[in-house]
Amino acid sequence: MQAVIFDMDGVIFDSENLVIKCWKVVAEKYGIKDVEAACRECLGVNSVETKERFLKKYGEEFPYDEYKSEMSALYHETVLNGGLDLKPGIVELLTFLKEHKYGLAVASSTRKAVVESQLKNAGVLKFFDEIICGDMVKKSKPEPDIYLTAAEKIRVDPTRCYAIEDSYNGIRSAYRAGMQVIMVPDLLPPTEETKEKCCIICNSLLDVIRFLERTDSIE
C-alpha cells in the first residue's frame, strides 16, 4: 500500500458534532423539527446534495439558504474562537505516515476554500500532497469520483490506497473506487454494510497506526 486518503469532517476534525450543535441553535430559533436526524442523513455528502436532502425532508418552500447562512455564521464564529478540535491521534497518525513515505491526500465533500483554511489554521495542511474537495468533482459521495480523483492526483492506483472514513456515504465512495477502507466511527456506528466494505474498523486513529504496523510490516 502506497497512500492514505483522508475524509476531513469527523476524521481529521470533530466538525460534524459542531455543525449539528449549530443547526440545533437555528432549529430552536425557528421551530425546525428533527434537525439532528436531517444532519445525520447528510453526513459525507457535498453542499448541493445536503440542500436537496433538506428540501426533500422539509419541503420545497423551506428557506434552506437563509437558515444555512445563519448556521454557517455561528459555526465560523465558533471556529474562530477555537471551538473546532482536531480528532485525537490525527497528528500522531499523519506524522507516522509521513515518516513511512505514504502519499497523503484529503478527499472531503466540503468546499476547497473551507478545507484548506481549516487545515492550515490547525497546522496540518503541510502533511498533505493533494486536497480534493466537493466543489472540484461533479458527483458527490457515495459516488467514487472524489476518491478516484485523489488517487489520480497523487499518482497511486486506487487499489494501493487506504481511505479513512467515518460516514456511510464516504465508505461507499471509497469502496466503489476500489480502495481499502478503514472506518474510524464518529457519529455513526458500524453497520453490517460497513463491516463488509471495510478492511477494518478502528476505535481510534491511534489504532490505525497499530493496524498499519501489523498489516504493512512496518517496524
C-alpha positions, 0 to 999 in steps of 0.5 A, spaced: 500 500 500 502 506 497 497 512 500 492 514 505 486 518 503 483 522 508 475 524 509 476 531 513 469 532 517 469 527 523 476 524 521 481 529 521 476 534 525 470 533 530 466 538 525 460 534 524 458 534 532 459 542 531 455 543 525 449 539 528 450 543 535 449 549 530 443 547 526 440 545 533 441 553 535 437 555 528 432 549 529 430 552 536 430 559 533 425 557 528 421 551 530 425 546 525 423 539 527 428 533 527 434 537 525 439 532 528 436 526 524 436 531 517 444 532 519 445 525 520 442 523 513 447 528 510 453 526 513 459 525 507 455 528 502 457 535 498 453 542 499 448 541 493 446 534 495 445 536 503 440 542 500 436 537 496 436 532 502 433 538 506 428 540 501 426 533 500 425 532 508 422 539 509 419 541 503 420 545 497 418 552 500 423 551 506 428 557 506 434 552 506 439 558 504 437 563 509 437 558 515 444 555 512 447 562 512 445 563 519 448 556 521 454 557 517 455 564 521 455 561 528 459 555 526 465 560 523 464 564 529 465 558 533 471 556 529 474 562 530 474 562 537 477 555 537 471 551 538 473 546 532 478 540 535 482 536 531 480 528 532 485 525 537 491 521 534 490 525 527 497 528 528 500 522 531 497 518 525 499 523 519 506 524 522 507 516 522 505 516 515 509 521 513 515 518 516 513 511 512 513 515 505 505 514 504 502 519 499 497 523 503 491 526 500 484 529 503 478 527 499 472 531 503 465 533 500 466 540 503 468 546 499 476 547 497 476 554 500 473 551 507 478 545 507 484 548 506 483 554 511 481 549 516 487 545 515 492 550 515 489 554 521 490 547 525 497 546 522 496 540 518 495 542 511 503 541 510 502 533 511 498 533 505 500 532 497 493 533 494 486 536 497 480 534 493 474 537 495 466 537 493 466 543 489 472 540 484 468 533 482 461 533 479 458 527 483 458 527 490 459 521 495 457 515 495 459 516 488 467 514 487 469 520 483 472 524 489 476 518 491 478 516 484 480 523 483 485 523 489 488 517 487 489 520 480 492 526 483 497 523 487 499 518 482 497 511 486 492 506 483 486 506 487 487 499 489 494 501 493 490 506 497 487 506 504 481 511 505 479 513 512 472 514 513 467 515 518 460 516 514 456 511 510 456 515 504 464 516 504 465 508 505 461 507 499 465 512 495 471 509 497 469 502 496 466 503 489 473 506 487 476 500 489 480 502 495 481 499 502 477 502 507 478 503 514 472 506 518 474 510 524 466 511 527 464 518 529 457 519 529 455 513 526 456 506 528 458 500 524 453 497 520 453 490 517 454 494 510 460 497 513 463 491 516 463 488 509 466 494 505 471 495 510 478 492 511 477 494 518 474 498 523 478 502 528 476 505 535 481 510 534 486 513 529 491 511 534 489 504 532 490 505 525 497 506 526 497 499 530 493 496 524 498 499 519 504 496 523 501 489 523 498 489 516 504 493 512 510 490 516 512 496 518 517 496 524 
